Amino acid sequence: MRRDQQIALLDGVPAFAEHLHVGRPNIGDRAKFLALVGDLLDRRWLTNDGPLVKELERRIADLADVKHCVAMCNATVALEIAIRALELRGEVIVPSYTFVATAHALQRQEITPVFADIDPRTHTIDPGAIERLITPRTTGVIGVHVWGRPCDTAAIEAIADRRGLRVMYDAAHALGCSHRGRMIGGFGACEVFSFHATKFLNSFEGGAVVTSDDALAVKLRLMRNFGFAGYDRVIYLGTNGKMTEICAAMGLTSLDAIDELVGVNRRNYDAYRAELWGLPGISLIGYDHAERHNYQYVVVEVDPDVAALSRDELVLVLHADNVLARKYFWPGCHRMEPYRSLQPNAGLLLPHTERVAPRVLLLPTGQAITPEIVGTVCGIIRSALARAAAVRQVLAERGASERPGAAMPDP
């Protein structure tokens, strides 16, 4: 019999003295990292395509089973460079249910992001919605592998081939994941990984574009380094998108720990699944265990028609106990600026996005979380649902000023 868990919102004492973050960075072997840092300082080669960046690129390309990895200073710059390298323009179809950087990478280049609806089962872009949004101005599609679960790449690429569109993928969540027996990284013209501090594999800040297209890889390398093709020879329009050596050192340290990180994430995911099983209106998204996954995200959907409390009410309960659960991709890019003003009616074509966004709740995982912590977090959720009337009364008394949502999600 599970014991009742006190909850701070009603009982006054937080379950955790320190904040539990959804995206607290995973740290590999500190001694290995510091040894790499010592080496790079001895070499005095701190940036500009150094040996650690080259090693990281080689190992990421091997992991993703592609010919080329072009490391970048962050994934947003990687998206922008990939979009320009593919010569996208006019309109590009993207899901609204994604981190806003996916849309910003287009808008900043005066390309209109056209927001497509999602499949409510997978939270990834709906190929049928893509087909309906194509116009004479459409030049491409950016799919997003949300939670590391892959888009329907076959359907997307069949539509693109038929309609003459370029396809790339935002794979920020999906390093180390596979789709139909192939590693994510090799779909479309290219894919973009994120190595941000909150991601499965972190390099402090960083990202990469991966591809098996030789000509595209040459173009990407030119564009990340001001267009230099030699010491004093600039042949292309570019920017400064280079990754530093110290970031590559962190990335290599993370890569060395990848099996451990997957194991920790899988252990925590399984613990959440066991603890939350059977709670009315609370469902944990699943992963296809026939494929490889990084299990970086513990994603709960709260059905407001069945659960005793709404997603937003549960967020307030958890925050009171210092569990900083997050409302990822809320409220959808189409409800953020500048898109809310530029495309005020976009939501009319996004019924599934509008339905899913208010339900999704992310819970803490990673190396900082243990099965015991998972048990306490889930105990808070169970107790809050069991005492829903009292929770609602306290929230009503405190008023709307405490409602979460002002802070952006960890990207």
N, C-alpha and C positions, 0 to 999 in steps of 0.2 A: 504494500500500500504506500503510495507516494504521500509524503507529509505536505501539509499546506505550507506555502511560502508566503511570508509577510511581504507586503509591497509598500514602498516608501510613500506613495501618494496617499495611502490610507493610514499607514502605521508609523510613518515619520522617520524611519531610519533606512538609508539606502543600503541595498544588498552589497554594493561594491564601493569601496572607499575611493577608487580611481575610476576614471572613465574607461569604458570598453568601447573601442572604435571598430567600426565595420572594416576599415581599411588600414589598420595599424601595420606598418611595414614588417615584412618578413626579413630577417637578418640571417645570412649564412655564417660561415666560419670566420670569425673576426681576425684570427691569426693569419688566415690565407689572404684576407682583404688587406690587412696592414702590410703583409709581405709584398703584395703587388704594388701598394702605394709607395713603399720604400724603393722598389725597383724603378718605378716611373720617375720618382724624384731624383734618383741617382742618374738616370738617363737624361733628365731635364727635357724630356719630350712630353709635353703636357696636353697637346691637342694637335690638330692638323694631320689626321689619318695615321695615328701612331700604331705601334705593334699590338697594344691591347685592344684597340678598336677593331683592327683587322682580325684578331683571334676571335673576338666576340662575333663579328660578322660571319666568319667561317662556321662557328659552332651553331649559331642560330639558323644558318642556311641548311646545315646538316639536320638539325632538329625538325625543321619545317619541310625537309626533302625538296628543296628548290636549289637553283643554280646560284642565285645571288641574294645577298642581304646587304642593304645600304643603311648603315646606322645613322641616326639623326639625333639632334639635341632633345627633341621631344616628339610625341606622336602627332601633335597638332601641326607642327611644321612638316612632319612627314606626310600628313594628309594633303597639306597645301601643295607641297612639291609634287606629289604623285598626281594630283588633279591637274596641275599645270603640265607635267610631263606627258600626260595622256591627251593633252590639248582639248580638255572639256571646256564647254562654253554654253551660253544660252540657258538651258534648264537641265538640271540633273535631279533624278528621282532618288529620294532618301527616305528612310522611316522618320517619323516625328519622334518615335519612342527610342531615343538614343541620347547620349551625352551631347550637349549643345555644340561642342567643338566640331562635330561632324558637319553640322549645318554651317557654322561660322567659317569653316575652311573653304566653303563654296562662296558664301556671301561676301567675304573679304576680297574675293577675286571677281566680284560683280557677276557671279553666276547665281541664278535663282534656284534655291533648293525647293523642289516640289515634294510636298510631304505625302508619303504613302502610308496606308494603314498596315497593321500587323496581323499575323495569324494569332488569335488569342491563346492558342495552345502552346505555341513556341516563343511568343513575344518577338519574333523576327519578321522582317518585311514580307508581305503577302504578294506573291508573284501576280495574282489576279489583279491586285490594286495597281501594280506597275503597268500592266497592259492598258488599263483604263486611263492612265495619266499621260501617256505618250502623246506628244504634239510635234509639229514640224520643228520646234525649237529644242527638242530633247536630244541631248548628245550622249548621255550616260546614266548609269545606275550605280549607286553606292549601297551595297548591302552591309548590314551590321550583324555580326555573330554575337547576339546578346547572351550574357551569362556564359559565354563559351559554347553555347549551343548553336550549331551551324544554320545558316540560311538554307533554303531550298535552292542550292546552287545550280542544279540541273535545269530547273524550271526557269530561273532567272536568266541563265546564259542562253537557253533556247530562245526566249523572247528577245534578248539582245541581239543574237545572231540574225534572227528573222527581221528585226527592225533596224539593224545597222548601228547599234549602240555599243559603247565601251562599258565594261564592268570592272569595278574594283571593290574591295571589301575592307571595311573597318573591322579589324580583328583584334582590337585592343584587349578584349577579354579572353582571347582564344589561343594564346601560345600553349603549345603542348597538347592541344586537342585534335581529334581526328574526325573525319566525316566520310562515311562510306569506305572506310579502310584507308583513306588518304589523309595525310596531315594537313590541317588548315595552314595556309600559306601559299598553296599552289593553285588556288582557284582564281578565276578571272584574270585580268591583265596583271594585277598585283594585289597584295594585301598589306595592311599596315598594322604593326604590333605596337603596343605601348609598354614601356618599361618604367612608368611612373612609380613613385615610391609606394603607392597603394596597390599596385598590380601584383599578380602572382609572382612574376620575376621582375625585380626592380633594379634599376641602375641609378638610384636617386631620382634623376630626371633622364628620360631618354625614350627613343622609339626607333622604328626601322620600317623600311619598305622592303618586302621580299617579292621576288619574281624569278621566273625562268626565261624571261625575254632579254636576250643579250643587249639589243639596241636600247631598250628601255632602261636597263641598268646603267649603261654608259651615260644616258641622259640624266638620270637621277643623281649620279655622282658629280656630274658637271654642275647641276643646279644647286646642290647642297654646299658648293664651295665657290660661289660667285661666278661660275662659268669658266674657271681656270682649267685649261687643258695642258698646262705646262707652267714653268716657273714664271714667265711673264706673258703668257698667251691666254687671253680670254676669248672664248668662241661662242659663248651662250649667255643668256640672261640668267643670273642665279642670285642666291642669297647666302647667308651664313647659317647653315643648318647642321653643322658638324657636331658630333659627339666628342666630349673630352675624354682623355685617358682615365681620369679618376672615376668617371661614370662607367666607363667600360670595365674598370677593375671591380666595381660593385656588381655589374652585370655578370661578369665571369664568376664571381663568388656565389651569386645567386644560382647560376647554372650548375655549379658544382653540387649545390644542395637540392637540385630539382626533385629527385626521387623522395627525399625527406619531406619537402614541402607538399608534394602531392599526397603523401601518406598522412600527414597531419590534417590537411584539408579534408581528405576522405574520411578520416576518423571522426572529425567534428561533424561533417555532414551526416554520417550514419547515426551519430549520437542525437543530433537534432531530429532526424527522421523518427527514431525510436521514441523520443520524448514527446513529440507533437502528434504522433499517430492517434487518430480517432477524435481529435478536438473538433467539434462542429464548426464548420466555416473556415477552418485553418488548414491550408494545404501547402506542402513544400514542393517546389518544382522538382521534377525528376531529371535524371541523366540517363542516356542510353549506355548501359554498362558493357555493351559490345564494342563501344568506341573508347578512345582515350580521352580523359578529361583532367582538368587541373583542379576542379571542385573549389574554385576560389570564391564562389558566391553561394551563400545560403539565402535563398529567396523564398519568401512566404507570400502567398496570396490570401487575403482576408476577404471572404465573401460577406458583404454587408447585409445580405438577406438571410444569412444563416448564423453568423457569429454573433455573440452577445455584445461585442464592442466593434467599432469600426477600426480600420487601419490607423487613422489619425489618433483615435483615443488610445490605442495600444502603444503608439509612439510616445505619447505623453506619459503613460504609465512607465514605460521602459526608461525614458529619459530621467524620470524622478529617481530611479534606482541606479543612475549613471551608466545605463546601457544605451549607447548612442546609436540605436537602430535608425536606419535611413530610408527615406522615400525616394528610391532611385528613379531618375528620369521623369520625376514629377515636375511640372504637370504636362510634359511633352514640349518639344521645341516649338510647336506651333502656338503655344500659349506664352512663350517668352519673347522678349524684344531682341531684335527689331521685327521678328516675324509676326507677332501678334498685331502689330500695326500695318505691316506690309501685306499680310494675308489674313484679314480678319475673319474670313469665312472658311478657313482651312479645316476647322474642326468638323464641319458638316460631312466631310468625306472620310472621317477618321473615327467611326463608331467604336471599333475594337480598342483603339488607342485610348479613347475617352473612358472606356469601361475598365481597362486594365490599370491605367495609371493611378487611380485612387485606391487600388487594392494592394499594391506591391510594397513589401517591407523586407529590408535586408538586415540580417543579424550578424553579429561579430563572429569571425573565424580567423584562421591563420595560427602562427606559432604562439601568439600571446593568449590563445584560448585553449582550455583543457576540457575534457569531458565533464569534469566537476562544475566548471563554469557554465557549460552548456546546460547542465541539469538545473542550475540555479536560474538561469535566464528563462528556461522553459517553465520552471515553477512559477516565476513571476507572471508569465502569460496565462498559465492555468488559473492561478489565484485571481488575477484580474478579471478573467472571463466568469469565474464563479461568483465574483462580487461586483458584477457589472453595474447593478443599480447604485451601489455606494460610490463606485468610480465616477459614474455619470453625475451624481449629485455634487461631488467635490469639484469636478471639472466645470460644472455650471456655476458654482460659487466663485471659482477663480476667474472665470470669464475668458474671452477669446484672446486676451493679450498674451497668454502663455502658449498659444498654439504654435507648433513647429512649422517650419517651411521657409523661413527667411534665409537660412544658410543653404548654400548649394551642396549637392552630393559630392562625395569623393569621386573624381573622374575615373 
